[in-house]
């Protein structure tokens, strides 16, 4: 399986913290928040492939959402164009027959918000609530099987001490009214801290903890590379890794670290540099993707996309076959 540099770097975004099974208890359910989150991105895929060519699979997930994009092979080109036409009608809010860059940006943001809402609803219903709130003990019991504090070595949750402490830290940051419980809105912040400004410190701290192996409070170049590249995994990938050294993409990552990530040139990343790396405040993912799609499909160069232009370039938006747009077409929620 080919390894993609930026995809893996951002997927370290999403490394799952393993929950070991204790002999005295049943397997502990894993929850989606136990992933390290690097940024609020449009897709887990890299935006460019190994040859620096634009990756259209990224476009499909940004435009449709991951679940819908994964089903694209089930439809013929004719079916995909028909369903894409229905989506275009939804994107064109003012019904003037043109999809502007702003309308496309709003659609992409809607797709991202819809995923967060759906994920939160699914997880929220999976817990025992007291009224309209989730208490820490209920969360502990559902997630780890016990309500016991992990501080005591005799506690059945002791094996999960580090993970529980990480959860507690994220819980405290998400509990904005400090009432020791989470409303559904606060639960959104807990599950998706990358989407909330007041949770950024938590995201940075989790990233630092995971990559900073020597625990000196910084991320060295070696730690940075080790997080995205395991030389042992490349043994059978001779087409990607030169015999006399690292793959080109790893060399490129080293250069990125030295020329862009390490802003003060001290050979390591501090928390401010990590924040700028994983969550740059001045980078608008949705806006950049919308501009790319318009530039790629705007045949008459008028700065907008007609329905015909989008359908003509349907492979850019939904894949060479198609996709089951599912909820995007059938849901009645407002966009």
Secondary structure as a PSIPRED ss2 file (coil, helix, strand):
# PSIPRED VFORMAT (PSIPRED V4.0)

   1 X C   1.000  0.000  0.000
   2 X C   1.000  0.000  0.000
   3 X C   1.000  0.000  0.000
   4 X C   1.000  0.000  0.000
   5 X H   0.000  1.000  0.000
   6 X H   0.000  1.000  0.000
   7 X H   0.000  1.000  0.000
   8 X H   0.000  1.000  0.000
   9 X H   0.000  1.000  0.000
  10 X H   0.000  1.000  0.000
  11 X H   0.000  1.000  0.000
  12 X H   0.000  1.000  0.000
  13 X H   0.000  1.000  0.000
  14 X H   0.000  1.000  0.000
  15 X C   1.000  0.000  0.000
  16 X E   0.000  0.000  1.000
  17 X C   1.000  0.000  0.000
  18 X C   1.000  0.000  0.000
  19 X C   1.000  0.000  0.000
  20 X C   1.000  0.000  0.000
  21 X C   1.000  0.000  0.000
  22 X C   1.000  0.000  0.000
  23 X C   1.000  0.000  0.000
  24 X C   1.000  0.000  0.000
  25 X C   1.000  0.000  0.000
  26 X C   1.000  0.000  0.000
  27 X C   1.000  0.000  0.000
  28 X C   1.000  0.000  0.000
  29 X C   1.000  0.000  0.000
  30 X C   1.000  0.000  0.000
  31 X C   1.000  0.000  0.000
  32 X C   1.000  0.000  0.000
  33 X C   1.000  0.000  0.000
  34 X C   1.000  0.000  0.000
  35 X E   0.000  0.000  1.000
  36 X C   1.000  0.000  0.000
  37 X C   1.000  0.000  0.000
  38 X C   1.000  0.000  0.000
  39 X C   1.000  0.000  0.000
  40 X C   1.000  0.000  0.000
  41 X C   1.000  0.000  0.000
  42 X C   1.000  0.000  0.000
  43 X C   1.000  0.000  0.000
  44 X C   1.000  0.000  0.000
  45 X C   1.000  0.000  0.000
  46 X C   1.000  0.000  0.000
  47 X C   1.000  0.000  0.000
  48 X E   0.000  0.000  1.000
  49 X C   1.000  0.000  0.000
  50 X C   1.000  0.000  0.000
  51 X C   1.000  0.000  0.000
  52 X C   1.000  0.000  0.000
  53 X C   1.000  0.000  0.000
  54 X E   0.000  0.000  1.000
  55 X C   1.000  0.000  0.000
  56 X H   0.000  1.000  0.000
  57 X H   0.000  1.000  0.000
  58 X H   0.000  1.000  0.000
  59 X H   0.000  1.000  0.000
  60 X H   0.000  1.000  0.000
  61 X H   0.000  1.000  0.000
  62 X H   0.000  1.000  0.000
  63 X H   0.000  1.000  0.000
  64 X H   0.000  1.000  0.000
  65 X C   1.000  0.000  0.000
  66 X H   0.000  1.000  0.000
  67 X H   0.000  1.000  0.000
  68 X H   0.000  1.000  0.000
  69 X H   0.000  1.000  0.000
  70 X H   0.000  1.000  0.000
  71 X C   1.000  0.000  0.000
  72 X H   0.000  1.000  0.000
  73 X H   0.000  1.000  0.000
  74 X H   0.000  1.000  0.000
  75 X C   1.000  0.000  0.000
  76 X C   1.000  0.000  0.000
  77 X H   0.000  1.000  0.000
  78 X H   0.000  1.000  0.000
  79 X H   0.000  1.000  0.000
  80 X H   0.000  1.000  0.000
  81 X H   0.000  1.000  0.000
  82 X H   0.000  1.000  0.000
  83 X H   0.000  1.000  0.000
  84 X H   0.000  1.000  0.000
  85 X H   0.000  1.000  0.000
  86 X H   0.000  1.000  0.000
  87 X H   0.000  1.000  0.000
  88 X H   0.000  1.000  0.000
  89 X H   0.000  1.000  0.000
  90 X H   0.000  1.000  0.000
  91 X H   0.000  1.000  0.000
  92 X C   1.000  0.000  0.000
  93 X C   1.000  0.000  0.000
  94 X C   1.000  0.000  0.000
  95 X C   1.000  0.000  0.000
  96 X C   1.000  0.000  0.000
  97 X C   1.000  0.000  0.000
  98 X E   0.000  0.000  1.000
  99 X E   0.000  0.000  1.000
 100 X C   1.000  0.000  0.000
 101 X H   0.000  1.000  0.000
 102 X H   0.000  1.000  0.000
 103 X H   0.000  1.000  0.000
 104 X H   0.000  1.000  0.000
 105 X H   0.000  1.000  0.000
 106 X H   0.000  1.000  0.000
 107 X H   0.000  1.000  0.000
 108 X H   0.000  1.000  0.000
 109 X H   0.000  1.000  0.000
 110 X H   0.000  1.000  0.000
 111 X H   0.000  1.000  0.000
 112 X H   0.000  1.000  0.000
 113 X H   0.000  1.000  0.000
 114 X H   0.000  1.000  0.000
 115 X H   0.000  1.000  0.000
 116 X H   0.000  1.000  0.000
 117 X H   0.000  1.000  0.000
 118 X H   0.000  1.000  0.000
 119 X H   0.000  1.000  0.000
 120 X H   0.000  1.000  0.000
 121 X H   0.000  1.000  0.000
 122 X H   0.000  1.000  0.000
 123 X H   0.000  1.000  0.000
 124 X H   0.000  1.000  0.000
 125 X H   0.000  1.000  0.000
 126 X C   1.000  0.000  0.000
 127 X C   1.000  0.000  0.000
 128 X C   1.000  0.000  0.000
 129 X C   1.000  0.000  0.000
 130 X E   0.000  0.000  1.000
 131 X C   1.000  0.000  0.000
 132 X C   1.000  0.000  0.000
 133 X E   0.000  0.000  1.000
 134 X E   0.000  0.000  1.000
 135 X E   0.000  0.000  1.000
 136 X H   0.000  1.000  0.000
 137 X H   0.000  1.000  0.000
 138 X H   0.000  1.000  0.000
 139 X H   0.000  1.000  0.000
 140 X H   0.000  1.000  0.000
 141 X H   0.000  1.000  0.000
 142 X H   0.000  1.000  0.000
 143 X H   0.000  1.000  0.000
 144 X H   0.000  1.000  0.000
 145 X C   1.000  0.000  0.000
 146 X C   1.000  0.000  0.000
 147 X C   1.000  0.000  0.000
 148 X C   1.000  0.000  0.000
 149 X C   1.000  0.000  0.000
 150 X C   1.000  0.000  0.000
 151 X C   1.000  0.000  0.000
 152 X C   1.000  0.000  0.000
 153 X C   1.000  0.000  0.000
 154 X C   1.000  0.000  0.000
 155 X C   1.000  0.000  0.000
 156 X C   1.000  0.000  0.000
 157 X C   1.000  0.000  0.000
 158 X H   0.000  1.000  0.000
 159 X H   0.000  1.000  0.000
 160 X H   0.000  1.000  0.000
 161 X H   0.000  1.000  0.000
 162 X H   0.000  1.000  0.000
 163 X H   0.000  1.000  0.000
 164 X H   0.000  1.000  0.000
 165 X H   0.000  1.000  0.000
 166 X H   0.000  1.000  0.000
 167 X H   0.000  1.000  0.000
 168 X H   0.000  1.000  0.000
 169 X H   0.000  1.000  0.000
 170 X H   0.000  1.000  0.000
 171 X H   0.000  1.000  0.000
 172 X H   0.000  1.000  0.000
 173 X H   0.000  1.000  0.000
 174 X H   0.000  1.000  0.000
 175 X C   1.000  0.000  0.000
 176 X C   1.000  0.000  0.000
 177 X C   1.000  0.000  0.000
 178 X C   1.000  0.000  0.000
 179 X C   1.000  0.000  0.000
 180 X C   1.000  0.000  0.000
 181 X E   0.000  0.000  1.000
 182 X E   0.000  0.000  1.000
 183 X C   1.000  0.000  0.000
 184 X H   0.000  1.000  0.000
 185 X H   0.000  1.000  0.000
 186 X H   0.000  1.000  0.000
 187 X H   0.000  1.000  0.000
 188 X H   0.000  1.000  0.000
 189 X H   0.000  1.000  0.000
 190 X H   0.000  1.000  0.000
 191 X H   0.000  1.000  0.000
 192 X C   1.000  0.000  0.000
 193 X H   0.000  1.000  0.000
 194 X H   0.000  1.000  0.000
 195 X H   0.000  1.000  0.000
 196 X C   1.000  0.000  0.000
 197 X H   0.000  1.000  0.000
 198 X H   0.000  1.000  0.000
 199 X H   0.000  1.000  0.000
 200 X H   0.000  1.000  0.000
 201 X H   0.000  1.000  0.000
 202 X H   0.000  1.000  0.000
 203 X H   0.000  1.000  0.000
 204 X H   0.000  1.000  0.000
 205 X H   0.000  1.000  0.000
 206 X H   0.000  1.000  0.000
 207 X H   0.000  1.000  0.000
 208 X H   0.000  1.000  0.000
 209 X H   0.000  1.000  0.000
 210 X H   0.000  1.000  0.000
 211 X H   0.000  1.000  0.000
 212 X C   1.000  0.000  0.000
 213 X C   1.000  0.000  0.000
 214 X C   1.000  0.000  0.000
 215 X C   1.000  0.000  0.000
 216 X C   1.000  0.000  0.000
 217 X C   1.000  0.000  0.000
 218 X C   1.000  0.000  0.000
 219 X E   0.000  0.000  1.000
 220 X E   0.000  0.000  1.000
 221 X H   0.000  1.000  0.000
 222 X H   0.000  1.000  0.000
 223 X H   0.000  1.000  0.000
 224 X H   0.000  1.000  0.000
 225 X H   0.000  1.000  0.000
 226 X H   0.000  1.000  0.000
 227 X H   0.000  1.000  0.000
 228 X H   0.000  1.000  0.000
 229 X C   1.000  0.000  0.000
 230 X C   1.000  0.000  0.000
 231 X H   0.000  1.000  0.000
 232 X H   0.000  1.000  0.000
 233 X H   0.000  1.000  0.000
 234 X H   0.000  1.000  0.000
 235 X C   1.000  0.000  0.000
 236 X C   1.000  0.000  0.000
 237 X C   1.000  0.000  0.000
 238 X C   1.000  0.000  0.000
 239 X C   1.000  0.000  0.000
 240 X C   1.000  0.000  0.000
 241 X C   1.000  0.000  0.000
 242 X C   1.000  0.000  0.000
 243 X C   1.000  0.000  0.000
 244 X C   1.000  0.000  0.000
 245 X C   1.000  0.000  0.000
 246 X C   1.000  0.000  0.000
 247 X C   1.000  0.000  0.000
 248 X H   0.000  1.000  0.000
 249 X H   0.000  1.000  0.000
 250 X H   0.000  1.000  0.000
 251 X H   0.000  1.000  0.000
 252 X H   0.000  1.000  0.000
 253 X H   0.000  1.000  0.000
 254 X H   0.000  1.000  0.000
 255 X H   0.000  1.000  0.000
 256 X H   0.000  1.000  0.000
 257 X H   0.000  1.000  0.000
 258 X H   0.000  1.000  0.000
 259 X H   0.000  1.000  0.000
 260 X H   0.000  1.000  0.000
 261 X H   0.000  1.000  0.000
 262 X C   1.000  0.000  0.000
 263 X C   1.000  0.000  0.000
 264 X C   1.000  0.000  0.000
 265 X C   1.000  0.000  0.000
 266 X C   1.000  0.000  0.000
 267 X C   1.000  0.000  0.000
 268 X E   0.000  0.000  1.000
 269 X E   0.000  0.000  1.000
 270 X C   1.000  0.000  0.000
 271 X H   0.000  1.000  0.000
 272 X H   0.000  1.000  0.000
 273 X H   0.000  1.000  0.000
 274 X H   0.000  1.000  0.000
 275 X H   0.000  1.000  0.000
 276 X H   0.000  1.000  0.000
 277 X H   0.000  1.000  0.000
 278 X H   0.000  1.000  0.000
 279 X C   1.000  0.000  0.000
 280 X C   1.000  0.000  0.000
 281 X C   1.000  0.000  0.000
 282 X C   1.000  0.000  0.000
 283 X C   1.000  0.000  0.000
 284 X C   1.000  0.000  0.000
 285 X H   0.000  1.000  0.000
 286 X H   0.000  1.000  0.000
 287 X H   0.000  1.000  0.000
 288 X H   0.000  1.000  0.000
 289 X H   0.000  1.000  0.000
 290 X H   0.000  1.000  0.000
 291 X H   0.000  1.000  0.000
 292 X H   0.000  1.000  0.000
 293 X H   0.000  1.000  0.000
 294 X H   0.000  1.000  0.000
 295 X H   0.000  1.000  0.000
 296 X H   0.000  1.000  0.000
 297 X H   0.000  1.000  0.000
 298 X C   1.000  0.000  0.000
 299 X C   1.000  0.000  0.000
 300 X C   1.000  0.000  0.000
 301 X C   1.000  0.000  0.000
 302 X C   1.000  0.000  0.000
 303 X C   1.000  0.000  0.000
 304 X C   1.000  0.000  0.000
 305 X E   0.000  0.000  1.000
 306 X E   0.000  0.000  1.000
 307 X H   0.000  1.000  0.000
 308 X H   0.000  1.000  0.000
 309 X H   0.000  1.000  0.000
 310 X H   0.000  1.000  0.000
 311 X H   0.000  1.000  0.000
 312 X H   0.000  1.000  0.000
 313 X C   1.000  0.000  0.000
 314 X H   0.000  1.000  0.000
 315 X H   0.000  1.000  0.000
 316 X H   0.000  1.000  0.000
 317 X H   0.000  1.000  0.000
 318 X H   0.000  1.000  0.000
 319 X C   1.000  0.000  0.000
 320 X C   1.000  0.000  0.000
 321 X C   1.000  0.000  0.000
 322 X C   1.000  0.000  0.000
 323 X C   1.000  0.000  0.000
 324 X C   1.000  0.000  0.000
 325 X C   1.000  0.000  0.000
 326 X C   1.000  0.000  0.000
 327 X H   0.000  1.000  0.000
 328 X H   0.000  1.000  0.000
 329 X H   0.000  1.000  0.000
 330 X H   0.000  1.000  0.000
 331 X C   1.000  0.000  0.000
 332 X C   1.000  0.000  0.000
 333 X C   1.000  0.000  0.000
 334 X C   1.000  0.000  0.000
 335 X C   1.000  0.000  0.000
